[in-house]
Amino acid sequence: QVQLVESGGGLVQAGGSLRLSCAASGRTFSSYHMGWFRQAPGKEREFVAAKSWSGGRTDYADSVKGRFTISRDNAKNTVYLQMNSLKPDDTAVYFCAADRYYNDLVSDGSRLDYWGQGTQVTVSS
């Protein structure tokens, strides 16, 4: 069992930065691939970024490439999402997720094992 708790969301002006954190419980965190998703009001949930358990593979949605960076610290059981050059379109609730299968992360998220409760990110213009 893995429990995920996100933090770091908030209100920021366009062009600003935020760093989201996702702290995981459980001793098997390092064996899970981790990812971030987001859901804006009235829109479907969408994939944002993923990193494999070893850190050797990373993927991003086209909309965030070059602006967002996902990282993980297995010693701290934490995954991060550094978000730079934020835009109003980035406004959403951001969720972290964990799964044993990497390909399930780089998808619509319908088959993932574990989810956090979400943290709100609001970018003002």
MOPAC internal coordinates of N, CA, C and O (Angstrom, degrees):
PM7 1SCF
backbone

  N    0.0000 0     0.00 0     0.00 0    0    0    0
  C    1.4602 1     0.00 0     0.00 0    1    0    0
  C    1.5272 1   109.19 1     0.00 0    2    1    0
  O    1.2310 1   121.08 1   -44.35 1    3    2    1
  N    1.3299 1   115.54 1   135.65 1    3    2    1
  C    1.4602 1   121.84 1   178.16 1    5    3    2
  C    1.5205 1   108.20 1  -126.56 1    6    5    3
  O    1.2310 1   120.40 1   -50.10 1    7    6    5
  N    1.3160 1   116.84 1   129.90 1    7    6    5
  C    1.4619 1   121.90 1   173.98 1    9    7    6
  C    1.5192 1   108.63 1  -111.16 1   10    9    7
  O    1.2310 1   120.99 1   -43.04 1   11   10    9
  N    1.3209 1   115.72 1   136.96 1   11   10    9
  C    1.4588 1   121.83 1  -175.26 1   13   11   10
  C    1.5229 1   109.73 1  -121.35 1   14   13   11
  O    1.2310 1   120.83 1   -45.90 1   15   14   13
  N    1.3289 1   116.02 1   134.10 1   15   14   13
  C    1.4602 1   121.06 1   179.43 1   17   15   14
  C    1.5238 1   108.66 1  -131.66 1   18   17   15
  O    1.2310 1   120.78 1   -63.20 1   19   18   17
  N    1.3336 1   116.12 1   116.80 1   19   18   17
  C    1.4570 1   121.18 1   179.46 1   21   19   18
  C    1.5279 1   111.11 1   -89.34 1   22   21   19
  O    1.2310 1   121.33 1   -25.07 1   23   22   21
  N    1.3128 1   115.06 1   154.93 1   23   22   21
  C    1.4560 1   122.04 1   174.12 1   25   23   22
  C    1.5225 1   108.47 1  -154.80 1   26   25   23
  O    1.2310 1   121.08 1   -12.31 1   27   26   25
  N    1.3327 1   115.54 1   167.69 1   27   26   25
  C    1.4539 1   119.87 1   174.57 1   29   27   26
  C    1.5061 1   115.60 1   104.26 1   30   29   27
  O    1.2310 1   120.51 1   175.69 1   31   30   29
  N    1.3272 1   116.62 1    -4.31 1   31   30   29
  C    1.4486 1   118.14 1   178.61 1   33   31   30
  C    1.5217 1   111.71 1   -71.73 1   34   33   31
  O    1.2310 1   120.88 1    -7.85 1   35   34   33
  N    1.3256 1   115.92 1   172.15 1   35   34   33
  C    1.4513 1   119.98 1   179.35 1   37   35   34
  C    1.5002 1   111.93 1   164.66 1   38   37   35
  O    1.2310 1   121.43 1    13.93 1   39   38   37
  N    1.3218 1   114.87 1  -166.07 1   39   38   37
  C    1.4511 1   123.03 1   179.78 1   41   39   38
  C    1.5247 1   109.08 1  -104.56 1   42   41   39
  O    1.2310 1   120.77 1   -49.68 1   43   42   41
  N    1.3262 1   116.13 1   130.32 1   43   42   41
  C    1.4601 1   120.48 1  -179.15 1   45   43   42
  C    1.5231 1   108.46 1  -143.31 1   46   45   43
  O    1.2310 1   120.61 1   -28.78 1   47   46   45
  N    1.3045 1   116.44 1   151.22 1   47   46   45
  C    1.4655 1   120.11 1   176.93 1   49   47   46
  C    1.5230 1   110.23 1   -79.11 1   50   49   47
  O    1.2310 1   121.34 1   -24.71 1   51   50   49
  N    1.3090 1   115.05 1   155.29 1   51   50   49
  C    1.4590 1   120.53 1   176.75 1   53   51   50
  C    1.5297 1   109.71 1   -55.10 1   54   53   51
  O    1.2310 1   121.42 1   -43.03 1   55   54   53
  N    1.3249 1   114.89 1   136.97 1   55   54   53
  C    1.4473 1   120.93 1  -177.06 1   57   55   54
  C    1.5148 1   113.66 1    92.73 1   58   57   55
  O    1.2310 1   120.57 1   168.88 1   59   58   57
  N    1.3166 1   116.52 1   -11.12 1   59   58   57
  C    1.4506 1   120.89 1  -178.89 1   61   59   58
  C    1.5182 1   112.85 1   -84.12 1   62   61   59
  O    1.2310 1   121.34 1     6.21 1   63   62   61
  N    1.3306 1   115.05 1  -173.79 1   63   62   61
  C    1.4587 1   121.72 1  -176.44 1   65   63   62
  C    1.5199 1   111.12 1  -132.72 1   66   65   63
  O    1.2310 1   121.30 1   -26.47 1   67   66   65
  N    1.3102 1   115.12 1   153.53 1   67   66   65
  C    1.4628 1   123.45 1   171.87 1   69   67   66
  C    1.5132 1   107.75 1  -145.05 1   70   69   67
  O    1.2310 1   120.90 1   -27.63 1   71   70   69
  N    1.3243 1   115.89 1   152.37 1   71   70   69
  C    1.4581 1   120.33 1   172.37 1   73   71   70
  C    1.5175 1   108.30 1  -122.92 1   74   73   71
  O    1.2310 1   121.27 1   -60.09 1   75   74   73
  N    1.3040 1   115.17 1   119.91 1   75   74   73
  C    1.4537 1   121.37 1   175.61 1   77   75   74
  C    1.5194 1   109.75 1   -91.83 1   78   77   75
  O    1.2310 1   121.24 1   -35.05 1   79   78   77
  N    1.3183 1   115.24 1   144.95 1   79   78   77
  C    1.4587 1   121.36 1   175.43 1   81   79   78
  C    1.5204 1   109.17 1  -122.70 1   82   81   79
  O    1.2310 1   120.92 1   -29.96 1   83   82   81
  N    1.3042 1   115.84 1   150.04 1   83   82   81
  C    1.4552 1   121.98 1   176.29 1   85   83   82
  C    1.5175 1   107.45 1  -135.52 1   86   85   83
  O    1.2310 1   121.23 1   -71.68 1   87   86   85
  N    1.3148 1   115.26 1   108.32 1   87   86   85
  C    1.4593 1   120.84 1  -179.47 1   89   87   86
  C    1.5163 1   109.91 1   -93.28 1   90   89   87
  O    1.2310 1   120.97 1   -48.78 1   91   90   89
  N    1.3076 1   115.76 1   131.22 1   91   90   89
  C    1.4656 1   121.06 1  -177.34 1   93   91   90
  C    1.5159 1   110.71 1  -111.78 1   94   93   91
  O    1.2310 1   121.30 1   -38.68 1   95   94   93
  N    1.3101 1   115.12 1   141.32 1   95   94   93
  C    1.4576 1   120.19 1   172.57 1   97   95   94
  C    1.5196 1   108.25 1   -98.44 1   98   97   95
  O    1.2310 1   120.74 1   -15.01 1   99   98   97
  N    1.3084 1   116.19 1   164.99 1   99   98   97
  C    1.4511 1   119.17 1   179.27 1  101   99   98
  C    1.5086 1   111.63 1   102.21 1  102  101   99
  O    1.2310 1   120.99 1   -32.58 1  103  102  101
  N    1.3018 1   115.72 1   147.42 1  103  102  101
  C    1.4540 1   120.63 1  -174.73 1  105  103  102
  C    1.5160 1   113.45 1   -85.59 1  106  105  103
  O    1.2310 1   120.24 1   176.34 1  107  106  105
  N    1.3383 1   117.15 1    -3.66 1  107  106  105
  C    1.4586 1   119.12 1  -176.16 1  109  107  106
  C    1.5143 1   112.53 1  -107.89 1  110  109  107
  O    1.2310 1   120.22 1  -159.76 1  111  110  109
  N    1.3329 1   117.19 1    20.24 1  111  110  109
  C    1.4632 1   121.02 1  -177.81 1  113  111  110
  C    1.5168 1   110.98 1   -53.78 1  114  113  111
  O    1.2310 1   120.18 1   136.93 1  115  114  113
  N    1.3142 1   117.27 1   -43.07 1  115  114  113
  C    1.4666 1   120.32 1  -173.61 1  117  115  114
  C    1.5174 1   112.68 1   -66.42 1  118  117  115
  O    1.2310 1   119.98 1   166.79 1  119  118  117
  N    1.3221 1   117.64 1   -13.21 1  119  118  117
  C    1.4624 1   119.92 1   179.85 1  121  119  118
  C    1.5252 1   112.26 1   -94.05 1  122  121  119
  O    1.2310 1   120.35 1   178.42 1  123  122  121
  N    1.3350 1   116.94 1    -1.58 1  123  122  121
  C    1.4586 1   121.18 1  -179.16 1  125  123  122
  C    1.5254 1   110.63 1  -103.09 1  126  125  123
  O    1.2310 1   121.73 1   -40.11 1  127  126  125
  N    1.3234 1   114.29 1   139.89 1  127  126  125
  C    1.4482 1   119.89 1   167.25 1  129  127  126
  C    1.5275 1   107.49 1   -77.08 1  130  129  127
  O    1.2310 1   120.73 1   -32.95 1  131  130  129
  N    1.3405 1   116.21 1   147.05 1  131  130  129
  C    1.4631 1   120.37 1  -174.90 1  133  131  130
  C    1.5218 1   110.83 1  -124.85 1  134  133  131
  O    1.2310 1   121.47 1   -31.16 1  135  134  133
  N    1.3169 1   114.80 1   148.84 1  135  134  133
  C    1.4504 1   117.98 1   179.99 1  137  135  134
  C    1.5185 1   112.35 1  -150.01 1  138  137  135
  O    1.2310 1   121.25 1   -12.09 1  139  138  137
  N    1.3213 1   115.21 1   167.91 1  139  138  137
  C    1.4600 1   123.11 1   174.93 1  141  139  138
  C    1.5264 1   109.17 1  -122.31 1  142  141  139
  O    1.2310 1   121.38 1   -40.63 1  143  142  141
  N    1.3113 1   114.97 1   139.37 1  143  142  141
  C    1.4477 1   123.12 1   174.23 1  145  143  142
  C    1.5190 1   107.76 1  -128.43 1  146  145  143
  O    1.2310 1   120.75 1   -13.74 1  147  146  145
  N    1.3269 1   116.17 1   166.26 1  147  146  145
  C    1.4604 1   119.70 1   175.25 1  149  147  146
  C    1.5191 1   109.99 1  -144.93 1  150  149  147
  O    1.2310 1   121.45 1   -24.37 1  151  150  149
  N    1.3195 1   114.84 1   155.63 1  151  150  149
  C    1.4524 1   120.89 1   177.22 1  153  151  150
  C    1.5201 1   109.14 1  -140.84 1  154  153  151
  O    1.2310 1   121.49 1   -61.86 1  155  154  153
  N    1.3098 1   114.76 1   118.14 1  155  154  153
  C    1.4602 1   121.46 1   177.58 1  157  155  154
  C    1.5273 1   108.86 1   -91.54 1  158  157  155
  O    1.2310 1   119.95 1   -22.61 1  159  158  157
  N    1.3338 1   117.71 1   157.39 1  159  158  157
  C    1.4698 1   120.53 1  -179.87 1  161  159  158
  C    1.5233 1   111.48 1   -56.56 1  162  161  159
  O    1.2310 1   120.78 1   -49.87 1  163  162  161
  N    1.3214 1   116.12 1   130.13 1  163  162  161
  C    1.4423 1   121.08 1   177.92 1  165  163  162
  C    1.5129 1   115.18 1    75.90 1  166  165  163
  O    1.2310 1   120.38 1  -175.17 1  167  166  165
  N    1.3249 1   116.87 1     4.83 1  167  166  165
  C    1.4671 1   120.33 1  -179.04 1  169  167  166
  C    1.5207 1   110.27 1  -121.14 1  170  169  167
  O    1.2310 1   121.57 1   -18.14 1  171  170  169
  N    1.3296 1   114.61 1   161.86 1  171  170  169
  C    1.4498 1   119.46 1   177.65 1  173  171  170
  C    1.5316 1   110.05 1   -77.21 1  174  173  171
  O    1.2310 1   121.78 1   -23.27 1  175  174  173
  N    1.3097 1   114.21 1   156.73 1  175  174  173
  C    1.4535 1   120.37 1   174.78 1  177  175  174
  C    1.5295 1   109.24 1   -63.50 1  178  177  175
  O    1.2310 1   120.59 1   -39.03 1  179  178  177
  N    1.3307 1   116.48 1   140.97 1  179  178  177
  C    1.4568 1   119.81 1  -179.67 1  181  179  178
  C    1.5197 1   111.11 1  -134.51 1  182  181  179
  O    1.2310 1   122.10 1   -31.09 1  183  182  181
  N    1.3089 1   113.59 1   148.91 1  183  182  181
  C    1.4604 1   122.07 1   176.85 1  185  183  182
  C    1.5237 1   109.81 1   -67.93 1  186  185  183
  O    1.2310 1   120.63 1   -39.27 1  187  186  185
  N    1.3316 1   116.40 1   140.73 1  187  186  185
  C    1.4643 1   121.92 1   177.34 1  189  187  186
  C    1.5247 1   111.07 1  -115.99 1  190  189  187
  O    1.2310 1   120.36 1   124.52 1  191  190  189
  N    1.3334 1   116.92 1   -55.48 1  191  190  189
  C    1.4649 1   119.95 1  -175.37 1  193  191  190
  C    1.5212 1   109.66 1  -159.98 1  194  193  191
  O    1.2310 1   120.80 1   -24.22 1  195  194  193
  N    1.3235 1   116.07 1   155.78 1  195  194  193
  C    1.4660 1   121.22 1   177.53 1  197  195  194
  C    1.5120 1   109.92 1  -147.49 1  198  197  195
  O    1.2310 1   121.27 1   -28.98 1  199  198  197
  N    1.3258 1   115.17 1   151.02 1  199  198  197
  C    1.4645 1   121.03 1   176.00 1  201  199  198
  C    1.5149 1   108.03 1  -139.78 1  202  201  199
  O    1.2310 1   120.66 1   -44.88 1  203  202  201
  N    1.3043 1   116.35 1   135.12 1  203  202  201
  C    1.4571 1   121.32 1  -179.20 1  205  203  202
  C    1.5227 1   111.09 1   -70.59 1  206  205  203
  O    1.2310 1   120.70 1   -14.81 1  207  206  205
  N    1.3325 1   116.27 1   165.19 1  207  206  205
  C    1.4607 1   119.92 1  -176.15 1  209  207  206
  C    1.5118 1   112.14 1   -60.80 1  210  209  207
  O    1.2310 1   120.18 1   147.23 1  211  210  209
  N    1.3383 1   117.26 1   -32.77 1  211  210  209
  C    1.4621 1   120.56 1  -179.64 1  213  211  210
  C    1.5191 1   112.45 1   -85.79 1  214  213  211
  O    1.2310 1   120.79 1   168.08 1  215  214  213
  N    1.3244 1   116.10 1   -11.92 1  215  214  213
  C    1.4557 1   119.97 1  -174.94 1  217  215  214
  C    1.5084 1   113.62 1    84.45 1  218  217  215
  O    1.2310 1   120.15 1   179.52 1  219  218  217
  N    1.3290 1   117.31 1    -0.48 1  219  218  217
  C    1.4489 1   120.01 1  -175.02 1  221  219  218
  C    1.5117 1   115.05 1   -79.20 1  222  221  219
  O    1.2310 1   120.50 1   164.79 1  223  222  221
  N    1.3073 1   116.64 1   -15.21 1  223  222  221
  C    1.4572 1   119.42 1   179.84 1  225  223  222
  C    1.5183 1   109.26 1  -129.68 1  226  225  223
  O    1.2310 1   121.26 1   -44.27 1  227  226  225
  N    1.3207 1   115.19 1   135.73 1  227  226  225
  C    1.4598 1   122.05 1  -179.91 1  229  227  226
  C    1.5171 1   108.80 1  -139.02 1  230  229  227
  O    1.2310 1   120.85 1   -39.30 1  231  230  229
  N    1.3169 1   115.98 1   140.70 1  231  230  229
  C    1.4580 1   121.04 1   177.14 1  233  231  230
  C    1.5233 1   109.55 1  -137.33 1  234  233  231
  O    1.2310 1   121.26 1   -30.38 1  235  234  233
  N    1.3238 1   115.20 1   149.62 1  235  234  233
  C    1.4607 1   122.01 1   178.56 1  237  235  234
  C    1.5166 1   110.04 1  -134.53 1  238  237  235
  O    1.2310 1   121.35 1   -29.37 1  239  238  237
  N    1.3197 1   115.03 1   150.63 1  239  238  237
  C    1.4578 1   119.68 1   168.37 1  241  239  238
  C    1.5259 1   108.35 1   -68.21 1  242  241  239
  O    1.2310 1   120.64 1   -32.54 1  243  242  241
  N    1.3101 1   116.39 1   147.46 1  243  242  241
  C    1.4635 1   119.94 1  -179.40 1  245  243  242
  C    1.5279 1   111.73 1   -57.25 1  246  245  243
  O    1.2310 1   120.44 1   146.87 1  247  246  245
  N    1.3128 1   116.77 1   -33.13 1  247  246  245
  C    1.4630 1   120.75 1  -175.59 1  249  247  246
  C    1.5219 1   113.57 1   -68.73 1  250  249  247
  O    1.2310 1   119.96 1   163.56 1  251  250  249
  N    1.3332 1   117.68 1   -16.44 1  251  250  249
  C    1.4706 1   119.83 1  -177.79 1  253  251  250
  C    1.5218 1   113.01 1  -118.67 1  254  253  251
  O    1.2310 1   119.82 1   175.64 1  255  254  253
  N    1.3231 1   117.95 1    -4.36 1  255  254  253
  C    1.4692 1   120.59 1  -179.30 1  257  255  254
  C    1.5163 1   110.62 1   -57.11 1  258  257  255
  O    1.2310 1   121.23 1   -45.25 1  259  258  257
  N    1.3257 1   115.26 1   134.75 1  259  258  257
  C    1.4493 1   121.00 1   179.93 1  261  259  258
  C    1.5148 1   114.15 1    84.80 1  262  261  259
  O    1.2310 1   120.21 1   169.63 1  263  262  261
  N    1.3227 1   117.20 1   -10.37 1  263  262  261
  C    1.4677 1   120.68 1   179.79 1  265  263  262
  C    1.5274 1   112.15 1  -117.08 1  266  265  263
  O    1.2310 1   120.15 1   145.27 1  267  266  265
  N    1.3269 1   117.31 1   -34.73 1  267  266  265
  C    1.4664 1   122.09 1  -178.10 1  269  267  266
  C    1.5200 1   109.81 1  -107.95 1  270  269  267
  O    1.2310 1   121.12 1   -31.60 1  271  270  269
  N    1.3355 1   115.47 1   148.40 1  271  270  269
  C    1.4558 1   121.13 1   176.19 1  273  271  270
  C    1.5211 1   109.34 1  -135.35 1  274  273  271
  O    1.2310 1   120.74 1   -54.43 1  275  274  273
  N    1.3184 1   116.18 1   125.57 1  275  274  273
  C    1.4596 1   121.36 1   175.44 1  277  275  274
  C    1.5204 1   108.80 1   -97.99 1  278  277  275
  O    1.2310 1   120.83 1   -40.62 1  279  278  277
  N    1.3245 1   116.01 1   139.38 1  279  278  277
  C    1.4565 1   120.90 1   176.88 1  281  279  278
  C    1.5287 1   108.43 1  -146.02 1  282  281  279
  O    1.2310 1   121.19 1   -15.67 1  283  282  281
  N    1.2993 1   115.33 1   164.33 1  283  282  281
  C    1.4558 1   118.92 1   178.91 1  285  283  282
  C    1.5190 1   109.62 1  -143.63 1  286  285  283
  O    1.2310 1   121.58 1   -30.36 1  287  286  285
  N    1.3181 1   114.59 1   149.64 1  287  286  285
  C    1.4549 1   122.46 1   176.11 1  289  287  286
  C    1.5209 1   106.22 1  -125.55 1  290  289  287
  O    1.2310 1   120.49 1   -81.10 1  291  290  289
  N    1.3193 1   116.68 1    98.90 1  291  290  289
  C    1.4601 1   120.16 1  -175.97 1  293  291  290
  C    1.5262 1   112.14 1   -66.25 1  294  293  291
  O    1.2310 1   120.05 1   152.97 1  295  294  293
  N    1.3136 1   117.51 1   -27.03 1  295  294  293
  C    1.4676 1   120.40 1   177.93 1  297  295  294
  C    1.5297 1   110.95 1   -68.11 1  298  297  295
  O    1.2310 1   120.78 1   151.90 1  299  298  297
  N    1.3345 1   116.12 1   -28.10 1  299  298  297
  C    1.4678 1   120.57 1  -179.98 1  301  299  298
  C    1.5192 1   112.49 1  -103.13 1  302  301  299
  O    1.2310 1   120.52 1  -177.07 1  303  302  301
  N    1.3327 1   116.61 1     2.93 1  303  302  301
  C    1.4719 1   120.49 1  -178.43 1  305  303  302
  C    1.5295 1   111.38 1    53.20 1  306  305  303
  O    1.2310 1   120.53 1  -136.71 1  307  306  305
  N    1.3168 1   116.59 1    43.29 1  307  306  305
  C    1.4560 1   120.31 1  -174.55 1  309  307  306
  C    1.5210 1   110.53 1  -136.19 1  310  309  307
  O    1.2310 1   121.40 1   -39.06 1  311  310  309
  N    1.3258 1   114.93 1   140.94 1  311  310  309
  C    1.4533 1   121.59 1   171.99 1  313  311  310
  C    1.5262 1   107.65 1  -119.13 1  314  313  311
  O    1.2310 1   121.01 1   -35.27 1  315  314  313
  N    1.3205 1   115.67 1   144.73 1  315  314  313
  C    1.4605 1   121.29 1  -174.98 1  317  315  314
  C    1.5234 1   110.31 1  -122.37 1  318  317  315
  O    1.2310 1   121.46 1   -23.70 1  319  318  317
  N    1.3226 1   114.80 1   156.30 1  319  318  317
  C    1.4560 1   121.03 1   170.56 1  321  319  318
  C    1.5214 1   107.26 1  -133.88 1  322  321  319
  O    1.2310 1   120.97 1   -74.35 1  323  322  321
  N    1.3250 1   115.75 1   105.65 1  323  322  321
  C    1.4521 1   121.49 1   175.94 1  325  323  322
  C    1.5110 1   108.16 1   -86.05 1  326  325  323
  O    1.2310 1   120.59 1   -58.18 1  327  326  325
  N    1.3173 1   116.48 1   121.82 1  327  326  325
  C    1.4641 1   121.76 1  -176.30 1  329  327  326
  C    1.5232 1   109.15 1  -117.42 1  330  329  327
  O    1.2310 1   120.75 1   -64.22 1  331  330  329
  N    1.3173 1   116.17 1   115.78 1  331  330  329
  C    1.4599 1   122.30 1   179.35 1  333  331  330
  C    1.5216 1   110.32 1  -115.41 1  334  333  331
  O    1.2310 1   120.98 1   -15.73 1  335  334  333
  N    1.3173 1   115.73 1   164.27 1  335  334  333
  C    1.4674 1   121.35 1   178.50 1  337  335  334
  C    1.5293 1   111.25 1    48.83 1  338  337  335
  O    1.2310 1   121.29 1  -130.93 1  339  338  337
  N    1.3053 1   115.13 1    49.07 1  339  338  337
  C    1.4559 1   119.73 1  -175.53 1  341  339  338
  C    1.5169 1   111.91 1   -66.26 1  342  341  339
  O    1.2310 1   121.75 1   -32.98 1  343  342  341
  N    1.3266 1   114.26 1   147.02 1  343  342  341
  C    1.4617 1   122.18 1  -179.42 1  345  343  342
  C    1.5369 1   109.01 1  -122.10 1  346  345  343
  O    1.2310 1   120.25 1   -22.71 1  347  346  345
  N    1.3210 1   117.13 1   157.29 1  347  346  345
  C    1.4693 1   118.53 1   176.16 1  349  347  346
  C    1.5275 1   112.87 1   -55.41 1  350  349  347
  O    1.2310 1   119.83 1   148.62 1  351  350  349
  N    1.3222 1   117.94 1   -31.38 1  351  350  349
  C    1.4684 1   121.15 1   178.21 1  353  351  350
  C    1.5241 1   112.95 1   -66.93 1  354  353  351
  O    1.2310 1   120.11 1   166.88 1  355  354  353
  N    1.3201 1   117.40 1   -13.12 1  355  354  353
  C    1.4750 1   120.33 1   177.28 1  357  355  354
  C    1.5301 1   111.64 1   -81.93 1  358  357  355
  O    1.2310 1   120.14 1   173.22 1  359  358  357
  N    1.3158 1   117.33 1    -6.78 1  359  358  357
  C    1.4589 1   120.77 1   178.75 1  361  359  358
  C    1.5182 1   110.75 1   -60.69 1  362  361  359
  O    1.2310 1   120.87 1   -55.39 1  363  362  361
  N    1.3307 1   115.95 1   124.61 1  363  362  361
  C    1.4637 1   121.31 1  -176.35 1  365  363  362
  C    1.5213 1   108.74 1  -178.49 1  366  365  363
  O    1.2310 1   121.37 1    -9.32 1  367  366  365
  N    1.3250 1   114.98 1   170.68 1  367  366  365
  C    1.4564 1   120.58 1   165.78 1  369  367  366
  C    1.5247 1   106.52 1   -89.30 1  370  369  367
  O    1.2310 1   121.14 1   -51.95 1  371  370  369
  N    1.3098 1   115.43 1   128.05 1  371  370  369
  C    1.4619 1   121.65 1  -177.83 1  373  371  370
  C    1.5269 1   109.37 1  -104.08 1  374  373  371
  O    1.2310 1   121.73 1   -48.21 1  375  374  373
  N    1.3272 1   114.30 1   131.79 1  375  374  373
  C    1.4647 1   121.90 1  -178.12 1  377  375  374
  C    1.5242 1   109.60 1  -120.09 1  378  377  375
  O    1.2310 1   120.39 1   -39.35 1  379  378  377
  N    1.3012 1   116.87 1   140.65 1  379  378  377
  C    1.4560 1   118.51 1   168.05 1  381  379  378
  C    1.5221 1   108.79 1   -99.72 1  382  381  379
  O    1.2310 1   121.20 1   -23.40 1  383  382  381
  N    1.2981 1   115.30 1   156.60 1  383  382  381
  C    1.4544 1   121.49 1  -175.94 1  385  383  382
  C    1.5158 1   109.58 1  -145.86 1  386  385  383
  O    1.2310 1   121.44 1   -24.34 1  387  386  385
  N    1.3266 1   114.85 1   155.66 1  387  386  385
  C    1.4563 1   121.39 1   179.55 1  389  387  386
  C    1.5138 1   109.82 1  -133.54 1  390  389  387
  O    1.2310 1   120.82 1   -36.92 1  391  390  389
  N    1.3102 1   116.04 1   143.08 1  391  390  389
  C    1.4533 1   119.83 1   179.10 1  393  391  390
  C    1.5142 1   109.66 1  -157.21 1  394  393  391
  O    1.2310 1   120.96 1   -25.92 1  395  394  393
  N    1.3236 1   115.76 1   154.08 1  395  394  393
  C    1.4647 1   120.32 1   178.52 1  397  395  394
  C    1.5287 1   112.03 1   -82.18 1  398  397  395
  O    1.2310 1   120.45 1   166.03 1  399  398  397
  N    1.3235 1   116.75 1   -13.97 1  399  398  397
  C    1.4620 1   120.42 1  -178.44 1  401  399  398
  C    1.5207 1   109.26 1  -114.14 1  402  401  399
  O    1.2310 1   119.83 1   -62.19 1  403  402  401
  N    1.3140 1   117.94 1   117.81 1  403  402  401
  C    1.4555 1   121.57 1  -174.86 1  405  403  402
  C    1.5195 1   111.39 1   -63.24 1  406  405  403
  O    1.2310 1   120.17 1   139.10 1  407  406  405
  N    1.3148 1   117.28 1   -40.90 1  407  406  405
  C    1.4610 1   119.30 1  -176.96 1  409  407  406
  C    1.5328 1   112.52 1   -62.87 1  410  409  407
  O    1.2310 1   120.37 1   154.78 1  411  410  409
  N    1.3206 1   116.89 1   -25.22 1  411  410  409
  C    1.4630 1   119.17 1   176.72 1  413  411  410
  C    1.5272 1   111.40 1   -70.44 1  414  413  411
  O    1.2310 1   120.33 1   154.68 1  415  414  413
  N    1.3360 1   116.98 1   -25.32 1  415  414  413
  C    1.4617 1   120.43 1   179.31 1  417  415  414
  C    1.5221 1   111.51 1   -74.72 1  418  417  415
  O    1.2310 1   120.41 1   139.26 1  419  418  417
  N    1.3174 1   116.82 1   -40.74 1  419  418  417
  C    1.4597 1   120.47 1  -178.49 1  421  419  418
  C    1.5188 1   109.83 1   -86.58 1  422  421  419
  O    1.2310 1   121.99 1  -121.66 1  423  422  421
  N    1.3300 1   113.80 1    58.34 1  423  422  421
  C    1.4667 1   120.15 1  -175.04 1  425  423  422
  C    1.5163 1   107.56 1  -151.42 1  426  425  423
  O    1.2310 1   120.49 1    21.99 1  427  426  425
  N    1.3436 1   116.66 1  -158.01 1  427  426  425
  C    1.4604 1   119.85 1   179.01 1  429  427  426
  C    1.5222 1   112.52 1   -81.20 1  430  429  427
  O    1.2310 1   119.87 1   179.37 1  431  430  429
  N    1.3120 1   117.85 1    -0.63 1  431  430  429
  C    1.4479 1   121.41 1   176.36 1  433  431  430
  C    1.5158 1   115.10 1    79.73 1  434  433  431
  O    1.2310 1   119.85 1  -170.05 1  435  434  433
  N    1.3068 1   117.88 1     9.95 1  435  434  433
  C    1.4706 1   120.30 1  -173.90 1  437  435  434
  C    1.5263 1   113.25 1   -74.16 1  438  437  435
  O    1.2310 1   120.57 1   165.18 1  439  438  437
  N    1.3515 1   116.51 1   -14.82 1  439  438  437
  C    1.4752 1   117.48 1  -175.47 1  441  439  438
  C    1.5266 1   112.61 1  -116.98 1  442  441  439
  O    1.2310 1   119.73 1  -160.97 1  443  442  441
  N    1.2974 1   118.11 1    19.03 1  443  442  441
  C    1.4580 1   119.96 1  -173.49 1  445  443  442
  C    1.5251 1   112.29 1   -79.01 1  446  445  443
  O    1.2310 1   121.56 1   -29.47 1  447  446  445
  N    1.3132 1   114.62 1   150.53 1  447  446  445
  C    1.4579 1   120.60 1  -175.03 1  449  447  446
  C    1.5299 1   112.73 1   -76.69 1  450  449  447
  O    1.2310 1   120.68 1   133.95 1  451  450  449
  N    1.3310 1   116.30 1   -46.05 1  451  450  449
  C    1.4653 1   120.03 1  -172.31 1  453  451  450
  C    1.5178 1   111.42 1  -135.63 1  454  453  451
  O    1.2310 1   121.56 1   -35.88 1  455  454  453
  N    1.3446 1   114.63 1   144.12 1  455  454  453
  C    1.4616 1   122.73 1   178.28 1  457  455  454
  C    1.5145 1   110.81 1  -131.61 1  458  457  455
  O    1.2310 1   121.31 1   -31.36 1  459  458  457
  N    1.3214 1   115.09 1   148.64 1  459  458  457
  C    1.4471 1   120.03 1   168.51 1  461  459  458
  C    1.5200 1   110.46 1   -84.51 1  462  461  459
  O    1.2310 1   121.12 1    -0.11 1  463  462  461
  N    1.3423 1   115.46 1   179.89 1  463  462  461
  C    1.4678 1   119.77 1  -176.40 1  465  463  462
  C    1.5251 1   112.39 1   -85.82 1  466  465  463
  O    1.2310 1   120.38 1   165.10 1  467  466  465
  N    1.3230 1   116.89 1   -14.90 1  467  466  465
  C    1.4558 1   121.42 1   177.99 1  469  467  466
  C    1.5150 1   113.36 1    98.05 1  470  469  467
  O    1.2310 1   121.35 1   -28.02 1  471  470  469
  N    1.3222 1   115.01 1   151.98 1  471  470  469
  C    1.4568 1   121.86 1   175.50 1  473  471  470
  C    1.5266 1   108.11 1  -137.46 1  474  473  471
  O    1.2310 1   120.93 1   -42.76 1  475  474  473
  N    1.3308 1   115.83 1   137.24 1  475  474  473
  C    1.4617 1   120.96 1  -174.53 1  477  475  474
  C    1.5281 1   110.47 1   -82.74 1  478  477  475
  O    1.2310 1   121.24 1   -48.06 1  479  478  477
  N    1.3202 1   115.22 1   131.94 1  479  478  477
  C    1.4630 1   122.55 1   171.58 1  481  479  478
  C    1.5232 1   107.47 1  -119.77 1  482  481  479
  O    1.2310 1   121.14 1   -55.84 1  483  482  481
  N    1.3291 1   115.43 1   124.16 1  483  482  481
  C    1.4638 1   120.96 1   179.08 1  485  483  482
  C    1.5209 1   108.79 1  -124.38 1  486  485  483
  O    1.2310 1   121.02 1   -55.51 1  487  486  485
  N    1.3205 1   115.65 1   124.49 1  487  486  485
  C    1.4623 1   121.30 1  -179.05 1  489  487  486
  C    1.5253 1   107.89 1  -113.66 1  490  489  487
  O    1.2310 1   120.77 1   -62.00 1  491  490  489
  N    1.3111 1   116.13 1   118.00 1  491  490  489
  C    1.4649 1   120.45 1  -179.13 1  493  491  490
  C    1.5236 1   110.56 1   -92.19 1  494  493  491
  O    1.2310 1   121.38 1   -31.44 1  495  494  493
  N    1.3112 1   114.97 1   148.56 1  495  494  493
  C    1.4743 1   119.83 1  -178.41 1  497  495  494
  C    1.5184 1   111.34 1   -89.93 1  498  497  495
  O    1.2310 1   120.10 1   180.00 1  499  498  497

